[in-house]
Amino acid sequence: MRKAPICLAILLTILLAMPASASVQRTTNITSDIVFDDTSANCFALIIGNSTSDTISATMILKRGNTLVGEWSGSGNGTLKLRGTANATAGKYTLIVNATINNIPQPAVTIYRSKTNA
């Protein structure tokens, strides 16, 4: 009979020590891609901050060789999605995403894709 109050006290201590809501750990993540269709390059970037309150600013730059083809910018909190479309012909393309999170520059993310004429 004496074990029940002790077990109940331990259980209450454990429950009270737990946070009221579950916390989800987020990590900074920057992904990007280029998808070609007949005449266009469709560019995408997704930047996810560590917290939903993180201030994010980013610029997405598309180049064909050394020639600038398109540039798009945006800002948001927590998560930022960028999308841009530019005319595209056959060639080698580079997409560069430069981002800052809470005014701290993040490493640039660069991807390379080739477009061939169908």
Order of alpha helices (4+ residues) and beta strands (2+ residues): alpha-beta-beta-beta-beta-beta-beta-beta-beta
